[in-house]
Amino acid sequence: MAVHMMHVVSVGTLRSYLHSFPWHLQVLHDGDLARVAGTAHSRPISQLTAAEASTIDVGSWMHERFKTERIPLLSDVLTMYAGALVHLHVELKSQQEGLPAAVAAAVKQEAAWLRSLTLHAPADTTNAFRVPGLTITSFHLPQLLRSLKELPGVRHGWLVQEITLQVLEAATGAGVHGLYPRANASTAEGTSAARDAGLSVRAWGVRDIQLMRHVRACGAQGCTVNWPDEARAALEQEMTSMDGLSS
């Protein structure tokens, strides 16, 4: 089971969220900066110019030593991790129709990413999140359809609340490669049905060890966490315990 985490490259994965400006792609989780820059910056990110966004301190909320942190551009993230042993998850957050094409153009400008994408077919679910690699995700299926046309050789995963028969049929009909349900709505039946249909499964909203164990027991191949060190340690401990029982 893979544990997908934000900005922790040592484990080989990173998750990104995208909002677009004219000719700029900003990597950001929320629709505004209030949570990371205070209520003075509660305007929607779409209302800020790229120049304005680049001057805002988005790190001090965590610790003073991060006060120089700014919102990164997608191009900077792609360059930083080009050729590294990472699997990059890029989520298309907005519903702007031009966003998938802009993201595709940024990916195509990085030769190292293009080389990594030729190594494995998207339909290969035996190790869906191997490194190096790239997965495009979104809650918005129309955005994924647009992105699939731009980047047909890249894995695409649909973020959903839960895996239902209707969702499964829509996913297979659209040609996406994975279904990513909310952790506390994950079931063994839904996960099994998705994987039997040739889709990878990764859970989101994993807030604690118990939920991580739940989605793992359901058969998910990965999960998204904001506490990677703890998750990694727990998985390694469980794997060690299993090795001990089998010896």
N, C-alpha and C positions, 0 to 999 in steps of 0.2 A: 504494500500500500504506500502510495506517495503522499507526502504532506506538502502542499503548495503554500508558499508564504511570501509575504511582501518584503522586498528588499533584503532577503537573506540568501545570498548567492552560494554560500558554502554548501547548502543542501541541494542546490541545482535548480531552484525555481524562483520565479518572481511574478507577481501579479500586478497588472497595471490597469488604470481606468482612464478613459480618454474623453476630453472635451475639446472642441475645436474652435479656433479663431481663424480669421483669414490667413491662410498660409502658415498657421502655427497649430501644433497639436500639443496640448498640455496634459501631463499625466497627473491626475487628481482623483480622489475618491468621491468627494461630495459635489453637489451642485453649486455650493458657495464655499467661502473660506472661513465662515464663522467658527467652526470647530477647531481649526488650526491657526487662525490669526485673530480671533476675537470678534465681538459683535460689530466692531467698526467696519468689518469687511464682510457684511452679511449680504451684499448684493450678489445676485446670480453671477456665476463665473462667466456666463455668456455675455454679460454687459460690460466686462472689463476688456480693455485693449491688451494686447500681448505685452506692451511696454509697462502698463500698470501692473499686470500680474507678476512680471519679472522682478519687481521691487519689493514685494510683500514678504515679510518674515513669516515663514510657515513652520519654523522649528522651535521657537522659544517656548511654546506651550508644553513641549516635552521636557526640555532642559535648556538652560542658558547656553550651553556649549553648542547647541544646534541653531543659534540665532542667525547664522549666515545661510541657512537652508532656504532655497527658493523652489518654486514649482518647476520641475524639470520638463523639458521638451521631450517628446517621444524620440526624436532624432538623437538626442543626447543619450537616452536610455539604450537605444539600439546600438549606438556606437560603443558605449561603455561595456556592453556585454557581448559584443560581436566576437565569435570564436570561443566564448567561455562555455563551460559545462553547465549550462542553465537551460531550463525550459521556461520560456517566457509566455505568460498568459496575459493577453491584451484584451480588456473589456471595452466594448463600444458603449459608452454610457448614454450619450445623447441620441436623438432620433433624426439628427440632421442628415439629409439624404446624401450629401457629399462626403460625409465622414469616412465610410468604408474605402472609397477611392483614395482619399488623402492618406489614410493609414497604409493602404497597399503601396502607394507611391513611396512612402517613407521606408517601408520594408525592402522594396526593390532597389533602393539606393544603397543598401548595405549588402555588399557581395557576400560577406561571411554568413549572413542569415540565409541568403538564397542557396548557398552551398549546403547548409545544414538541412534545408527543407527538401533537398533532392535525395537525402539519405534513406528516408522511410516514407512509404505510402500512407496517406491519411487514413485509409481504411484498415490499416493494421492496428488492431486493438490489443494485441498481446502485451505490448508495453507502450500504452498510449502517450505517456508523459516522459518518454526517454529524453535524454539530453545528448547533444543540443537539440532544441526544438522550439516550436512556436504554436500556440493555440489562440485563435481569435474567439472571443465569447461575447454574448450580449443577452439581455433579457428580451430584446426586441428581434423577433424572427425576421421581419423584413430587412433589418440591417445585416443579419447573417446571410440572407439571400443575396444582397448586394455585394457583400464581401466575398462570398463564394465565387461570384463571377470575376472578381478582381484577382483573387488568390486561390485558384482551384487546387493548388498543390499544398495548401495549408490546412491543418486541422481546424474545424469550427465546432464549438460547443454551445448549446442553448441552455442558458440559466433559467430554471423554472422553479415554481413553488413546490411542485410534487410531480412524480411520474404517474400519469394516468394513461388509460388506453388512448384517449383523444390526443394527448400530448405526444405519446409514442408514435401514433400514426402521422401526426403533423411533422415530427422530426425526421422520420424515415422518408416521408414524401418530399421534404425540403432538401434532403441530402446532407444534413449535418452529420458530424461524426461522434458527437457526444451529447448526453443529457446530464445537467448538473443541478440536482434538486436541493432544496433547503434541508439541512441536516435533520431537524426534528420532525420533518415530514417524510424522511426516507424510510422505505420498507424493503425487506428482502424480496418480496414479490415484484415490486416495481423495478428494483435494481436488476433482478434476474431477467425480467422481460426485456429490459433495455439491452443488456449484454447479449441475450439470445438473438436480438435483432442486429447485432454487430456494432452497438454503440458503446462507447466508454462512459463511465459514470464517475463523477467527482462531486462531492457534497460541499455546500457553502454554509456559512453561519454556524461553524463548529466553535462553540464558545468554551467548551471544557473537555476534560479527558473522557468523561462519560459519553458525551456526544460523539467524540472521535471513535471510541470503542463501538458505539452503536452503528455508525455508518460503515465501519470496517466489518462488523458482523453481518451487515446487510449485503456485503460484497462489493462495496465501492472501491474503485482503484485509487482514489485520492481524495483529499479534502483540503479546504482552505482554512488556515488558522492565522491569528495575529500573535501567537505565542509559540513560535517555531522551536525554540530551544527546549521548552517543556514537552512539546509534542514529540520531538525527536527522541528525547531521553525516555519517554514513556514507551514508545514503540521499540526502542532498542532493548529496554528492560524486558518487555513482553517477549521479544524474539529470543532473548537469552534464556528466559524461563522455559520457553517451548523447546529450545535446544536441549536444555537440561532434562526435561521430561522424556524426550525421545532417545536420549543416550543411555 
